[in-house]
């Protein structure tokens, strides 16, 4: 198929079902047909990241950001990549970049909670540990507020 949406969604479906090779086929075909398709590059990055091919994933994520610097999900995906590599400070920076663009990304707020929890466990300095615990509490308040708002919106439909 040469249909843009079909290639994207089929590539995502292959990725979600664990068929990375087929996902890359469709997504790479899509970027050949539409070289400025930031979602395709982001999803290629996701495939590489899941395969622990971090340098390839970062390259694709940065290509997506060159095309669309306001693509918050890409920053969040880069944060996941750095978290998997235990580069927690860099991961936090990318979470913040994502949230600067879209502060209602519950997934990214939860990422920050997880990263701060890991950093709190790793630090021996009580003041620094408390700083991370305070960030966790702050992020949890935001997550709860967003969940309440989304639930309220659903109930009013």
C-alpha positions as a Markdown table, in Angstrom:
| # | Residue | x | y | z |
|---|---|---|---|---|
| 1 | Unk | 0.0 | 0.0 | 0.0 |
| 2 | Unk | 1.1 | 3.6 | -0.6 |
| 3 | Unk | -1.7 | 5.0 | 1.6 |
| 4 | Unk | -0.1 | 7.2 | 4.3 |
| 5 | Unk | -2.6 | 6.4 | 7.1 |
| 6 | Unk | -2.6 | 2.7 | 6.2 |
| 7 | Unk | 1.2 | 2.4 | 6.4 |
| 8 | Unk | 1.4 | 4.4 | 9.6 |
| 9 | Unk | -1.4 | 2.5 | 11.5 |
| 10 | Unk | -0.3 | -0.9 | 10.1 |
| 11 | Unk | 3.3 | -0.2 | 11.2 |
| 12 | Unk | 2.0 | 0.8 | 14.6 |
| 13 | Unk | -0.1 | -2.4 | 14.8 |
| 14 | Unk | 2.9 | -4.5 | 13.8 |
| 15 | Unk | 5.0 | -2.8 | 16.5 |
| 16 | Unk | 2.3 | -3.3 | 19.1 |
| 17 | Unk | 2.0 | -7.0 | 18.3 |
| 18 | Unk | 5.8 | -7.5 | 18.5 |
| 19 | Unk | 6.5 | -7.7 | 14.8 |
| 20 | Unk | 9.3 | -5.1 | 14.7 |
| 21 | Unk | 10.6 | -6.1 | 11.3 |
| 22 | Unk | 7.2 | -5.7 | 9.6 |
| 23 | Unk | 6.7 | -2.4 | 11.5 |
| 24 | Unk | 10.0 | -1.1 | 10.2 |
| 25 | Unk | 9.1 | -2.1 | 6.7 |
| 26 | Unk | 5.9 | -0.1 | 6.7 |
| 27 | Unk | 7.2 | 2.9 | 8.6 |
| 28 | Unk | 10.4 | 3.1 | 6.4 |
| 29 | Unk | 8.2 | 2.8 | 3.3 |
| 30 | Unk | 6.1 | 5.7 | 4.7 |
| 31 | Unk | 9.1 | 8.0 | 5.2 |
| 32 | Unk | 10.4 | 7.2 | 1.7 |
| 33 | Unk | 7.0 | 8.3 | 0.3 |
| 34 | Unk | 6.6 | 11.2 | 2.8 |
| 35 | Unk | 10.0 | 12.3 | 4.1 |
| 36 | Unk | 8.6 | 14.9 | 6.5 |
| 37 | Unk | 6.2 | 12.5 | 8.3 |
| 38 | Unk | 7.2 | 13.1 | 11.9 |
| 39 | Unk | 4.9 | 10.4 | 13.4 |
| 40 | Unk | 6.6 | 7.8 | 11.2 |
| 41 | Unk | 10.0 | 8.8 | 12.5 |
| 42 | Unk | 8.7 | 8.8 | 16.1 |
| 43 | Unk | 7.4 | 5.3 | 15.7 |
| 44 | Unk | 10.5 | 4.0 | 14.0 |
| 45 | Unk | 12.3 | 5.4 | 17.1 |
| 46 | Unk | 9.9 | 3.5 | 19.3 |
| 47 | Unk | 10.7 | 0.2 | 17.4 |
| 48 | Unk | 14.4 | 0.8 | 17.7 |
| 49 | Unk | 14.1 | 1.8 | 21.4 |
| 50 | Unk | 12.2 | -1.4 | 22.2 |
| 51 | Unk | 15.0 | -3.4 | 20.5 |
| 52 | Unk | 17.5 | -1.5 | 22.7 |
| 53 | Unk | 19.1 | 0.1 | 19.6 |
| 54 | Unk | 19.2 | 3.4 | 21.4 |
| 55 | Unk | 21.5 | 5.3 | 19.1 |
| 56 | Unk | 19.3 | 4.5 | 16.1 |
| 57 | Unk | 16.2 | 5.4 | 18.1 |
| 58 | Unk | 17.6 | 8.7 | 19.2 |
| 59 | Unk | 18.5 | 9.5 | 15.6 |
| 60 | Unk | 14.9 | 8.9 | 14.4 |
| 61 | Unk | 13.5 | 10.8 | 17.4 |
| 62 | Unk | 15.7 | 13.8 | 16.6 |
| 63 | Unk | 14.6 | 13.6 | 12.9 |
| 64 | Unk | 11.0 | 13.8 | 14.1 |
| 65 | Unk | 11.8 | 16.8 | 16.2 |
| 66 | Unk | 13.5 | 18.6 | 13.3 |
| 67 | Unk | 10.3 | 18.2 | 11.4 |
| 68 | Unk | 8.1 | 19.1 | 14.3 |
| 69 | Unk | 9.9 | 20.7 | 17.3 |
| 70 | Unk | 6.5 | 20.9 | 19.2 |
| 71 | Unk | 5.9 | 17.1 | 19.1 |
| 72 | Unk | 5.6 | 16.5 | 22.8 |
| 73 | Unk | 5.3 | 12.7 | 22.6 |
| 74 | Unk | 8.8 | 12.5 | 21.0 |
| 75 | Unk | 10.4 | 14.2 | 24.0 |
| 76 | Unk | 8.5 | 11.8 | 26.3 |
| 77 | Unk | 9.8 | 8.9 | 24.3 |
| 78 | Unk | 13.3 | 10.2 | 24.5 |
| 79 | Unk | 12.8 | 10.4 | 28.3 |
| 80 | Unk | 11.8 | 6.7 | 28.3 |
| 81 | Unk | 14.9 | 5.8 | 26.3 |
| 82 | Unk | 17.2 | 7.6 | 28.8 |
| 83 | Unk | 15.3 | 6.1 | 31.7 |
| 84 | Unk | 16.0 | 2.6 | 30.3 |
| 85 | Unk | 19.6 | 3.5 | 30.1 |
| 86 | Unk | 19.5 | 4.8 | 33.8 |
| 87 | Unk | 20.3 | 8.3 | 32.7 |
| 88 | Unk | 17.7 | 9.7 | 35.0 |
| 89 | Unk | 18.7 | 13.4 | 35.0 |
| 90 | Unk | 18.6 | 13.6 | 31.2 |
| 91 | Unk | 15.3 | 11.7 | 31.2 |
| 92 | Unk | 13.8 | 14.3 | 33.6 |
| 93 | Unk | 14.9 | 17.1 | 31.3 |
| 94 | Unk | 13.1 | 15.5 | 28.4 |
| 95 | Unk | 10.0 | 14.9 | 30.5 |
| 96 | Unk | 10.1 | 18.6 | 31.3 |
| 97 | Unk | 10.5 | 19.5 | 27.6 |
| 98 | Unk | 7.4 | 17.4 | 26.8 |
| 99 | Unk | 5.4 | 19.0 | 29.6 |
| 100 | Unk | 6.4 | 22.5 | 28.5 |
| 101 | Unk | 4.6 | 21.7 | 25.2 |
| 102 | Unk | 1.7 | 19.7 | 26.7 |
| 103 | Unk | 1.3 | 19.8 | 30.4 |
| 104 | Unk | -1.7 | 17.4 | 30.4 |
| 105 | Unk | 0.3 | 14.3 | 29.4 |
| 106 | Unk | -0.5 | 12.0 | 32.3 |
| 107 | Unk | 1.9 | 9.4 | 31.0 |
| 108 | Unk | 4.8 | 11.9 | 31.2 |
| 109 | Unk | 3.8 | 13.1 | 34.7 |
| 110 | Unk | 3.9 | 9.4 | 35.7 |
| 111 | Unk | 7.3 | 9.0 | 34.1 |
| 112 | Unk | 8.6 | 11.8 | 36.2 |
| 113 | Unk | 7.2 | 10.1 | 39.3 |
| 114 | Unk | 9.0 | 6.9 | 38.5 |
| 115 | Unk | 12.3 | 8.7 | 37.7 |
| 116 | Unk | 12.2 | 10.7 | 40.9 |
| 117 | Unk | 11.5 | 7.6 | 42.9 |
| 118 | Unk | 14.5 | 5.9 | 41.4 |
| 119 | Unk | 16.6 | 9.0 | 42.0 |
| 120 | Unk | 15.4 | 9.2 | 45.6 |
| 121 | Unk | 16.4 | 5.6 | 46.2 |
| 122 | Unk | 19.8 | 6.2 | 44.7 |
| 123 | Unk | 20.8 | 9.3 | 46.6 |
| 124 | Unk | 22.3 | 9.2 | 50.0 |
| 125 | Unk | 21.9 | 12.9 | 50.6 |
| 126 | Unk | 18.8 | 13.5 | 52.7 |
| 127 | Unk | 18.1 | 17.0 | 51.3 |
| 128 | Unk | 18.3 | 15.7 | 47.8 |
| 129 | Unk | 16.2 | 12.7 | 48.6 |
| 130 | Unk | 13.5 | 15.0 | 50.1 |
| 131 | Unk | 13.6 | 17.2 | 46.9 |
| 132 | Unk | 12.7 | 14.1 | 44.8 |
| 133 | Unk | 10.0 | 13.1 | 47.3 |
| 134 | Unk | 8.5 | 16.6 | 47.0 |
| 135 | Unk | 8.6 | 16.3 | 43.2 |
| 136 | Unk | 6.8 | 13.0 | 43.4 |
| 137 | Unk | 4.1 | 14.5 | 45.6 |
| 138 | Unk | 3.7 | 17.5 | 43.3 |
| 139 | Unk | 3.5 | 15.3 | 40.2 |
| 140 | Unk | 0.9 | 13.0 | 41.9 |
| 141 | Unk | -1.3 | 16.0 | 42.6 |
| 142 | Unk | -1.1 | 16.9 | 38.9 |
| 143 | Unk | -1.9 | 13.4 | 37.8 |
| 144 | Unk | -4.9 | 13.2 | 40.2 |
| 145 | Unk | -6.2 | 16.6 | 39.0 |
| 146 | Unk | -5.9 | 15.5 | 35.3 |
| 147 | Unk | -7.6 | 12.2 | 36.0 |
| 148 | Unk | -10.5 | 14.0 | 37.8 |
| 149 | Unk | -10.8 | 16.4 | 34.9 |
| 150 | Unk | -10.9 | 13.7 | 32.3 |
| 151 | Unk | -13.4 | 11.6 | 34.3 |
| 152 | Unk | -15.6 | 14.7 | 34.7 |
| 153 | Unk | -15.4 | 15.3 | 31.0 |
| 154 | Unk | -16.4 | 11.7 | 30.2 |
| 155 | Unk | -19.3 | 11.8 | 32.6 |
| 156 | Unk | -20.7 | 15.0 | 30.9 |
| 157 | Unk | -20.8 | 13.4 | 27.5 |
